[in-house]
Amino acid sequence: MTDSNSIRFIVIDDSKIDLFLIEKVISTNHPGAHITKFDRPADALDFVKKTDSLPAIIFLDIHMPVMNGFDWLYEFEKLDDSTKI
């Protein structure tokens, strides 16, 4: 079983309320988990490209302006294999 403290999450949603609620649910079920939130998908994509510690789970809103969840996944799939989750 994985230690909850070592679980990394990324939450990508343009709604501040949804970001808050998802963070609350995660932190309640996995106290001490590392949660990184983004309200702009492009920022999350930049983060994933640069980070050395990828998350175990990504919560991704599908319906967002500018770059929707499907576009984000398409761009994520084009990344180097070392950044795959």
Number of C-alpha atoms within 10 A of each C-alpha: 3 6 10 14 11 13 17 17 19 21 23 27 25 19 14 12 10 15 19 13 12 18 20 13 11 15 15 11 11 15 14 15 18 17 17 16 20 19 17 17 25 16 13 20 17 11 15 19 16 11 10 10 9 19 19 11 13 16 14 19 19 16 12 18 10 10 15 18 19 14 14 18 15 10 13 18 13 10 13 9 8 9 16 13 12
